[in-house]
Amino acid sequence: MSANLPQNYCTLPEALKTCEKPINVIGMVTDHMPPTRTRDDLLCTLVLQDQELRSNGLRVRCFGRTEEFLPKVKSLGDVVILRNIKVKEFRGEAIAMTNKSSSCVVLYHESIPKPGYQAPFSGDRQLPHVATRGAAPPSSPEQLYAIYLKENLNSLELHAHSVGVQSQHQSSPRQTKFSLIEDIRPQSFYDLVGQVIKVFPTSYGEVDLYVTDYTSNSLLPDHASPNEGSNAENRHNYGDEFGYSDPVQQKWQGPFGKLTLKIELKHPHASYAQFQVTVGDFVALQNVRIKPDSRGNLEGNIFPDHLAPDRVLVQKITTSKNERVRNVKLRKEEYESTLGTSVTDEVPANRQPSAKSRKRDKKQKKAEARKHGEARLRDEIKMLNGTKDENQKNQHVQCQHGAVSLTRIRDIVNSPRLQDKTPSGIERMLPFINAKYRSSIRVVDFHPHNLEDFAHAYDDAVYNDAEQSENDDQDCMEIDGETHKKWEWGFYLLVEDARRPRIAELRTSLKLLVAGKDAEFLLDMEATDLRKDEEILSKLREKLFILWGDLEEIKAKAAIGGYTPDPALSMLGKAGLPCSSRPFECCIMEYGVPVGSKEGDEEDADLQWMRMHKIFDTTIKG
């Protein structure tokens, strides 16, 4: 059977090459996700194939205010008719997206007849279908092409292009993506089970996880044994493949050969691996994307599922009854047996180690164990003091909206969105933009310079200059029949990007306001008179030590040495005085505050705006 593509429609390969233009397509569903809520709309994702595109398919993101605007796909094999959609490039991938003028019709797989029964549908008779709100019913050419697609694609194994869940053909049992490392290939997604060789936290809260299932893949990097190759070949810069940082290298401890896969974990998988997984554990990894690294070797990554941002695709396997774990252990025993034989072969069989050499080896092992224990203890002490690694993420400070990508401070300060053009074509600079960001930062200064001044009374005219009536009693509250002043947090943090640029002139700082409810959420404390409540002041100091390390002590020492705190919060930011401040992720809001006009006079000719930034949805744990 052959069928012509309906007029004004394009094939899926043609759609992938047609960006930013309205198009119509028809395809068979090979993967789909149920609707989820975004900020403003509902979203569901489909993957379509047709006769000419059978590999990865076309990914389609459908948006709608309610479910009646979304395609109601039931199963794989359904045929979807999409009208007036656009293909856009997103992170290097062409993705089709619906809009307010798009429409969709779904023809269910079981309702599409075989070609021998298509005659009635070449006229006015319609196949059973479900259309989005306002969509026209399927035309005769659209129905005939749907019958053609089912006939030609039904006998094929529908290729499931991963969008965060396992895909399956309707008439076949669940298809697994599980693979051994020896069988993985680039640009594909797999489920893996293996043993953890190394857990290496990198900057910005990511983790590099090194795993093996003791199968060899020729496309993996070759880790030479100590008896092979030079020392340089057998040393590794974990988490720094381009060598940006100082060349502090560690010797590879095995397994040797092309047996170990590096997997880059993003949030929330990274947090789970860093705190729940240790070297030697067996883990199950889902939806691992395999790709070549900068040297052409295979590596993997697991990104967050934007439709289910809290779903963790890394799980530690604790049961010994898991068949895949047992297989990994058997292969490990075989590998270690082979390794042991090769080492033994280097010593004549009739030659046994002397008692003196055994004693020396035992003493050396004890010394090495003691050295490692002391190093680990030093690291733990440094961690408590906040100085283990100045680029390691501070896990005690947490922020919401983890699915939002990080924005650098210098990109916030120098946002191109401030450059605006009026409808008449006149360019202008906006005083501010209403925007929210998530950023990885470190604190380099704060204001006021005394912690006692971080809380302010409502009736302080210097702090609260709002006009109030004589009967306004909001500045006070009544507790147990007594009247008490109301207090509010209010202070500034001067912050920089977590990763400092090597050129000092490129360092950019940003002043963040911490006040009101946002400050209460950050500190998990209510404001009070800190000059009278030593206990709360001490608790505040401990909280802020988690946030900025020994910055307060550094400022105090600098003041003794002649340093005068700058009210504009620029001195420490430019001077870069050393402190144990560690980077953390936080949410930043940009907004504008009117200045130069009387309150309520929005049409004042002298009205100006001050660009402001504040911290929100961020809290200190501990």
N, C-alpha and C positions, 0 to 999 in steps of 0.2 A: 504493500500500500504506500502511496505517496500523497502528500497534501501540501498545498501551497500555504506559505505564511500569509496570514491576513494582511490586507492593505494597511499601510501606515504602522506596521509592526517591524521590529528588527530582531534578529537572532541574539542569543545571549553573548556570543563573542563580539558581535557588533556593538552591543550595549556597553561592554567593558571599555570600548574605545570611544564612546560618545559621552563625554563629560559635560555637565552643566547645561544639557539640552533636554527638553521634555521628550520622552520616548514611551513606547508601549511594548511590553514583552509578555510572552507566555512561557511557562516552564513547569517542570514537575518537581515537587518538593522532595528534597533528599535530607533535609534536616530542618528542625524548627524548635523554637523556644516559646513557652507560654508567655502571655503578656505580663510585664512588670511595670511598676510605677517609676517614672523619671520625675524631674523637678516639676514639669508642667503637664506632661502627657503620659499616656500609656505607650509602651514600646513592646513589639514582638519582632523577632528576627527569623528570617527564612533563608534557606539556601536552595537555589533552583538550578536544574539542569535541563538541557534540551538535546536534540539529536547531534548538535555540533559542539556542545560544551559538556563533556562528561567527566572532566577531571575534578577540579576544585569547586566548580559551580559559581554562580553569582549570588553573593550575599545581599540580602534585602532587609533593610530596617524600616518597619512600618510604624508610623506614629498616629495617635488618635486621642481625642479628648476622652472618649469612652470606648468600650469594647465594640460598639456598633460601627465604629470607623476602622476597625482592624479586621484583617482576613481571618476567618474562623476555620483554620486548618485542623483537621482531625488526626491525620496520620501521614506517613511517608507514602508517596505515590499520588497524592492529591495534585491536581493541576490548578495552577493559579494564573489568572489573567490580571495583569497590572497595567493601568492606563495613566499616562501623564506623570511618570516618575522621573527622577534625575539621578545620574550616576556621579558620585563625587569621590575624590581621592582622600583617604583617611589613613594616616600612618603608613603610606606606601601601598595601600590596597584600595582597589576600586570597589566601592560599595554603593548600591542603589538605595535611595531613600524616597519615601513617599512625602507628600506635602498636602496642604489643605485642598488643593484642586485634584489630587489623585483619587482614583477609585480602584476597587478590587473585586474580583469574582472568583470564588473557589468552586471547582467541580470535584466532588469527592471520588476517590479512586474506584470504589465499588459501584458507583453510579454511571461510570463511563463504559459504554458498550464496546463490543468487538467490532471490527470494521464491517463485518457482514451485516450488522444491524444498524448501520449509520444512515441509511437512506431517509428515514423519517426526520432526522435532525439536520438534513441539508435544506430543509424548508423552514416553516414557521415553528415547528415543534422544538421545545427547549429541553435540554438536559436538566435534571435536578441540580440546583446550585444554591449557594449562599453568597449574597452580595453585600458589600459595605453600604452604609447609608448614602443614598443618592446615586448609587452606581447603576448604569444601564445593564439590562440582562445580556447574556452572551449572544453574539450574533451567530449566524450559520457558519461563516468561515472560522470563527473562533472555536466553535464546537467541533468542527471537523478536524481542526489542527490538534485539539485536545485528544481526540480519539487516536489520531496518528501518533502523538507523543506516547500515549499509554502503550500502544501496540509495539513501538520500537524501543522503549526504555524499560518496559515491565520485565523483560527477560534478562536485563542486565542487573548486576549487583549495584544497587544505588550507592554512589560514593558519598559517604558521610563527611561533609566538611565541618570540622569541629567548631562549635560556638559555645562550648562550655558544658555540653552533655554528650552522652553516647548516643549515636544514631543507630537505627535499626530498620530493616525492611519489614513491611507489615506482615508478609506471609512467611517470614523466617524467624528463627529464634534470635535472641539478643546477640548482636555481634560485638565482641570485645576488641579493644585496641591494644590489649596486652602484648608486649614484645620483650624478647631478650635484647640486651645491649648489642649483641653480635648482629642483630637483624635490623637495627634502626637505620634510617636514611634521612637525609636533609629534607626540610620543608614538609615534614609530616608530624602528626601528633600521636603520642603513644602513652600507654599506662605501663609503668615499670615497677619492679620490686627488686630491691638490692640492699646491700649493707653500706652504712655510712662510713666513709674513710676520713672525711674532714668536714667540719662545719665552720665556715669562715665568714663572719659578719663584715660587710663592706660599708662604705659611706651611704648616707641617706636611708638607713634602715633595711638595706637589702642583705641577702645572705647568699654566698656561694656554697652549694652543697656538692660534695664529691662522693659519688656512689659507684658501686660495682656489683655485678651479679656473677663475676668470675667467668664471663664469656668475653672473647676478644673480638674487636672490631678494627679493621685496618684503617678506618678513618679517624680513630681517636689518637690523641697525642701519645707518644711513646715515652713511658717513664722507665728509664734505664736503671738496672740494678746497680748497687755500689761497685760491682766487679766489671761493669760495662760503661764505656763512655767516660767523658771528663766530668769533673765535679760541677762545672758550669751547666752541663746538660742535665744534671740530676738535681738542680736547685730550682726553686719555684717562687715566683712573686704572687702569692695568693691575693686575688682580688685586684691586681694591678697589672694586667697583661700588657699595657702600653708603657709601663715603667715611668709613670708620672712621679711617683713618690720615691723616697730614698731606697736604694737597692738593698733592703734588709730581706735576705732570702733564707728559706728553710729547706733542709734536705728532705727529699721525698722518702717516706717510710714504707712505701709499698701499698698495694700490690704493683709489681713491676710489669712492664709491657703495656700493651694497648687494651687495658681492661677497665679503666676508670673514666667515668663521664662527669664532667662539671655541669651543674644545673644552677642557673641564676634564679633565685626566688624573690619575687616581689611581695609587697603587703597583700593579704594577711598571712601568706604562706611563710614569709621570712620570719615573722614574729614567732610563729609556732615552732619552726625549726630551731630557732636560736635558743628558746627556753624549754622545749620539750624533747629535743632530739640531741643525742650525744654520739660520739664516735663509737662504732661497734653496733649501734642499733640497726634493726631492719625496718625499712620504711616502704610504704606503698605510695607511689607518685602518680597522679592522674593528669592527663591532658598536657604532657610534656611536649613542648614544641622543639623539634630538633633543627638546628641550623649550623652553618659553618662559622667558625670564629675568624678573627683577623688573619690567622695563619692557615686557614683552610681546614683545620681540624673540627670535628663535630663537638658541639656543646648544646645544652638544652636550656630552656627557661620556662617558668610558669608565671604567667601574668594574672592579675586579678580579673575575676569575672565581673564585668561592669553591670551585668544584670543581677548578680548575686554577690556583691562586694565582700561579704563576710564569710563566704564559703572557702574553707581551707582544703586544698587538694594535696596536702602532705599529711600522712598518718603513720604513726609509729605502730609496728606490728608487735604485740606483746605475747601472743599465743605461739606456742611451739608446734601447734598442730597445723599451721598454715603450710599447705603443700608446696607453694612456691618458695617459701622460706627454707623448707627442708631441702629443696633442690639447690638453692644457693649455697647452703651449708655443705652439701655433698661436693659441689664443684670447688668450694673453698678448701675442703680437706684434700681433694685431688691436687689442687694448685700447691698447697703447702707441702704435700708429700713430694711433688716434683721439685720444689724449691729446696727441700731438705736433702734430696738426693744429689742435687747439683753441688751443694755446699760440701757434702761429705766426700764427693768425688775428688775434691781438691786436696784432701788429706789421705795419705796411704791408709788402707784398711787395717794393716797390722800395727799401726802407730796410734796409741792411746794417749790422751792428754795427761801430762804428769800431775801429781798432787799439787806441786807448786803452782803450775799454771791454772789449775782449777781454783785454787785459793785466790790467786791474783784476779781471775775473772769474776769470782764471787764478790770480792772486795770492790772491784771496779763497778759492778752492777749496783751495789749498795750506794756507792758514791754518786752514781748517776741518778738513782732514784731520789736520794736526798737533795741533789741539786735541783731536780725537777719539782720536788715538793716545795723547796724554798722559793723557787721562781713563781710557782702557782700561788703561794701565800703572799708574795710581794704584789702580784697582780691583783689579788683580792683586796689587799689593803689599799692599793692605788685606786681600785674601783670605788671603794667606799669613800675615798677622798676626792673622787671625781677626776682623777688624773691618769687613768689607765691608758687612754688613747684620746687625744684631743679631737680626733675626727670620728670617734665611735658615738653612735647615737645614744642620747640619754633616754633610757627606757622608762624612767620615772616621770617623764613629762609626756602626756598623751593628748592627742587632738582628734576631733571627729572628722568626718568626710574623708576617710582614708582612700577612697577611690579617685579623688581629685588629684591630678598631677601636680608636682611641686613647681613653684615659680621662684626664680632667684630674686633677691632683694634689688639688685641693680636693674632687673627687668620691671619690677614694680615701680621703682623711682623714675625710670626713664621709659615709661610705658608709651608706645607709639599711639595708643588710643587717645592720648592727650592732644594729638594733632588732629584737628577737625576741619571740615569744610562745610560751609553753609550751602543751602540749595542753590544759591546764586553763584557758587564757585569761589567764595572768599575764604581763604585759609585763616584759621584762628587757633589759638592755644587755649584749651579748656583749663579752668582752674583746678578741676578735680574730675574724677569719674567715680560712679558708684560701682564698686567691684569687690569681690571676695576672692581671696587667694589662700593657698596652703603652701607653706614655705619651710625650709630647713635652715635654722638660724642659730646664732649664739649671741649671748648678751655680752656687751663690751662696756656698758656704763648704765647708770640709773640716776633718776632725779625724782624727788629731793634727795639730798646727799645723806640725810639722817633718816633711819628707818622709822623713828618716832613721828616723822611728818608724812608717812604714807597714808595715814587716816585723817580725815577732815570732818569737823563738825558742820552740820547743816547751817547753823546760824553764824558761821564764820563768813563775814562779809567779803573778805579777800578771796575766799574759795568759792562761795556761792553768792554771786552778784545779781541773782534774779530778783526782780521787784516782787514784794509780797504785801498783802494787805495787813491791816492791823490785827485782824481776827485769824490770820493764818497761823495755825499751830502745828504745821507739818514738820517743823524743825525739832519737835520734841515728841516723846512717846511716854505713855504712862505704864509703869510696871509696879504691881503690888501697891497701887495707890500713890506711888511716887512718880514725879516727872523727871525724865532723863533726856539728855540731848541725843539726837540722832547723829550717827557717824557713817561716813562713806569712804571706801577706798579710793585713792586717786594718786597715781604716780606714773612715771614714764620709764620705759626701757629703751636704751639705744642698742640696736641689734645690727648684725652683719650676716652675710651669707656664711653658712656652716663651713664651706670649703673656701678658705681665703685665697685670693689670687696671689701669685708670686710677685707681681708688680704692685707695690704699695699704692700707687696712684689710682689703681683700678678698684680699690676697696670702696665700697659704697655702704653707708649706714642709713638706718631708718629709725625714726623716733616713734615708738608705739605707746599709745595711751592704755593704761590698765586701770579701769575704774568701774564703779557700780557693780551690777550683777555679774559682768564679765570677770571682774577681779575676785568676787566671791567664789565663782566657779573655778577660777585658776587656783586660788589659795585654799578653798574649802574652809573658809573662815569668815566670820562676820566682823565688820570694822568696829573698833572701839577706841577709847582714849589710850593710846599706846604709852603716853607719859605716866599714866597712873596704873596700868596693868602690865606688870613686868612678865607675868606668865605668858600672856598673849604675844608680847613683844618677842620673847624668847622663842616661842613656837613659830612666829613669823620669820625670824632669822634662820631657823632650821629649814623652813620651807624654801626660802629664797636661796639658801646654800645649795639645795638640790638644783635650783634653776640656773644659778650663775657661779657656783663654786666659791672660790676664795676672793671674789671680786671686791667685796666689802673690805676685807683686810688689806688688799692691795691699795685701795683708795685711801684707807686710813694711813698706811705707811707713806704713800706718796704725799699726803697732806703734811705729814711731819717733815718730809724732805723738802718742803717748799712748794709742793704742787697745790694750786688753788682750784677747786672744782669749778668748771665752766658752766654757767647757767644754761648755755645752749647745748650742753651735752656733746661737745665735739672733742674735748681734750683727749679722753681715753680712747675714743674711737679713732683718732688720727695717730696718737702716740703708740697705740697698740701695746700697752703695758701687759706683761704676761700674767695670766690667771688660769685657773683650772676649769674655766667654763667649757662645758661640752655641748655640742649641737643638739637641738631638739626640733621636732616638727610642731608648728603651730598654725592656727588659722588667723588670717589678717583681713580686716575690713577697711576699705578706703571709702571716705565720705567727705562732705564739705560742711563747713560751719560758716554761717553768714557773719561778717564783721563790717564795721563802719556804718551801721544803720541802727535806727531805733528798733526795739523789739516789736515785732508785728508789722513793721513798715516794709513790706516785701518789694514795694515799687520805689524805694528810695534810690535816687540817682547815684548816690555814693555807695550803693550796696556792693560789697566785695565778698569773696569767699576764701576761706583758709582751708587748704588741703590737709586732711587729717587721716591718721591710720590708728586702728586700735586692735587689740588682741581679743579673740572670742573663741568659744567652743574648745578651749584648751584647759587642761587641769594638771596639777602636780599630784602624783600618787606617792604617798609616803609621809 
